[in-house]
């Protein structure tokens, strides 16, 4: 049984938070 990786991200609307979310999604981590 593989446990899904999940993370909650607070986005400020800036480029840095958007890039952080995109990098997490690339790593197949569920971003909420």
Secondary structure, DSSP 8 states (H G I E B T S, - for coil): -----EE-----SSHHHHHHHHHHHHTT-EE-
